[in-house]
Amino acid sequence: MEGLSIFQNLVRNCTFNMGGWRIEGLFSPQTKMARILVLTKRQYTSKDLLDDRFGRLRELPLGLGSKGHQVTGICLSYKRKVEGKYLDGPVQWESLNAGAMKIFGLLRFMRRASAYAVQSDVIWACSDSFYGIIGYWLSRRYHIPLVFDLYDNFEYFFAGRVPVIRQLYRWVVRKSDAVTCVSKPLARLVRSYGRSGPVYVIENAVRKDLFKPLDKKICRKELNLPRSIPIIGTAGAIFRNRGILTLFEAFERLKSKYPDLSLALAGPRDIEIPPVPGITDLGILSLEKVPLLLNALDVAVICNRENDFGRYCFPQKAREIMACDTPLISAKVGVMADLLADHPSWLFEPADETDLARAIEGRLYDRTTEYGRIPSWADLGEGLETLIVKLLTEKTSSL
């Protein structure tokens, strides 16, 4: 069955009588100010969009709002949170709870999103396949452009593997007015779905007010880490599917040669941290404390595996480590293989503890950090603004 007919069957009973009229042509290409609706889930990458004020799904709308655009976001929480409206700088958010029966939460979300869409010029849908599908329905219902943002390969997520949702997701990717992708490999994957329309790469960036070089000794003191021994480590997802076990195995190999070597870890995890001497588990740090750990390290490690996640992601921590001017090594997977192509010794073969140990040892001596200019979220927000203005200008000129 064609994706569109499946989609029509799915939402046939999800139309709501919201009342009112949408006034076409309110967007002015001269003023370049737009009413932008953001559709997203609230929890992602083990963070909370509103509580933690974290990451891409918060920062890019914030950048648009700081340019004078009227940005309204609606987010669905899969955890029980206080519902209502939240003001984050120039961005107005509304949070709804999905509840125990998530399908009813999604329908409620669609009803509220429909009310906002009536008064919007463009939709920016993000966070996973559900929100792209909802965004596509609203964009066609109210005749407004949809920009679908892919910050990961959404087919790797559970929802994206469900047959009907997967088919709908690919249909929306093909038919959205524009698609933004977090990496070039992901953009190539999107093209393989048969998309012929615009595909833009908007990578990840950093908050430069937080992630910057800091005094190593002070950072170690703040985190109660050893002051004068070499410390390697990572801050982020300590997950089996990211290849974290390879780091533990490489560390044990290196300990026999460098008895003073220490490994510091922080972040959510799905495994037990091994009780090995020299490993310090800092738990889950607040966003404000992550720069302390990155600056405390002699070598920061990005683990990943050659799978449908690793091939297409753009590790947020890569930009954060670079902004802190900390020596970095990474698994040779996806975008990181291209990003560090001029420094092959900074890369290691995924799932190869011997090669990871080699890369760590090399970076303990080679502390160079030739990273170039690190983009801020404001920089990437300008790119998103440019494509939104282009879409709306084209729409206005065609009326």
SULZIJO-V943137 format. One record per helix or strand of 2 or more residues. SS is the DSSP state (H for helix, E for strand). FROM is the first residue (numbers start at 1). TO is the last residue. Records with the same first field share a line. If there is no record, write none. Layout:
SS: FROM-TO / FROM-TO
//
This chain:
H: 3-11 / 56-66 / 102-117 / 129-142 / 154-156 / 158-161 / 163-175 / 184-192 / 216-222 / 240-242 / 244-255 / 287-296 / 316-323 / 334-339 / 344-346 / 353-365 / 377-398
E: 35-41 / 43-44 / 47-48 / 70-77 / 84-88 / 91-97 / 122-125 / 145-150 / 178-181 / 199-201 / 231-235 / 262-266 / 279-281 / 299-302 / 328-331 / 347-348
//
